[in-house]
């Protein structure tokens, strides 16, 4: 069991290293050609796309992993489940695309505050978005089948191709190119995922389309409610906080905060991907508290300490890393990074407990804890930004995840 964990961790780390290298290069290009102000606008558009993805996929991705994994001994039921899932996602993604195209002017004015007229982004989005939606579905199916190497292949090839698209667009078209890359990059991953899963997908679709049973989607709506809540409210809260920073401290401050989030994204993807790829299926399959404790113990003993050591290295070399990842224009970020790192360690500690809500389909407690954490994040951000300036935004991040971790420990104290 432990050797399989290390094997998955190895391939996950190979994938993450490639993502890290391409991400560093992309961030460098964006920092050079776009600057702090443009990065703030990119953050708003990225939050919008994240919410859109959650809506179009109905928040099903973690539920797909769970039920594809559970139905592995019942091939007919799994085939019917996948077939009806593909139909549902196709309908919703096409609806989202139509709305994006129809309301492109209003969306451009709202997201970019009438600073730029970027209707073309939403025209491209209307055609590219179904590929992004299906990439989430296909990757979740492969994850549920526990085809870990195939999953990593999709991520590696997709990331390399998406990086190539981003680099070209940013170099030749600066901010417009960077924004366009946010649309096209996930679509490229979707195309790769389709061909990677086709061998498994096609037989399931042929068998499943013979009798579409939409009742199989009913258990997914618990996951849908959870994912839609966090996938829409979470980005919306970040959107509001970023605009609050820009309104009170200027667009450059919003860009610095976005830079902190980009840097955090580089190291957080190591641990979040591992939890989603390895621990979610294991916790979903656990039949009693003893098995749950076994998986949690592995995470806390082997994964979290290594991650904490990595955060210490990031802090020690923060100025060099900021210069490497961004440019010297972003060096003020080093003054606010410590609180971000503290918050991210607390976030990592809470991941293994938070994912149990999905693994065991605990909806109400999830909505309550997530909702309270969003309230704390928004309220503490406004209060601390008013009193401490830009560093208050990262202080609020640490306060929020301390609060969130305490809530999860109290809720799961009997299981752990």
HELIX and SHEET records of a PDB file:
HELIX    1   1 UNK A    2  UNK A   33  1                                  32    
HELIX    2   2 UNK A   35  UNK A   56  1                                  22    
HELIX    3   3 UNK A   61  UNK A   70  1                                  10    
HELIX    4   4 UNK A   71  UNK A   73  5                                   3    
HELIX    5   5 UNK A   75  UNK A  102  1                                  28    
HELIX    6   6 UNK A  104  UNK A  111  1                                   8    
HELIX    7   7 UNK A  119  UNK A  144  1                                  26    
HELIX    8   8 UNK A  148  UNK A  208  1                                  61    
HELIX    9   9 UNK A  214  UNK A  217  5                                   4    
HELIX   10  10 UNK A  220  UNK A  249  1                                  30    
HELIX   11  11 UNK A  251  UNK A  274  1                                  24    
HELIX   12  12 UNK A  275  UNK A  279  3                                   5    
HELIX   13  13 UNK A  280  UNK A  285  1                                   6    
HELIX   14  14 UNK A  289  UNK A  298  1                                  10    
HELIX   15  15 UNK A  299  UNK A  303  3                                   5    
HELIX   16  16 UNK A  304  UNK A  316  1                                  13    
HELIX   17  17 UNK A  318  UNK A  325  1                                   8    
HELIX   18  18 UNK A  328  UNK A  335  5                                   8    
HELIX   19  19 UNK A  337  UNK A  359  1                                  23    
HELIX   20  20 UNK A  363  UNK A  388  1                                  26    
HELIX   21  21 UNK A  391  UNK A  411  1                                  21    
END                                                                             
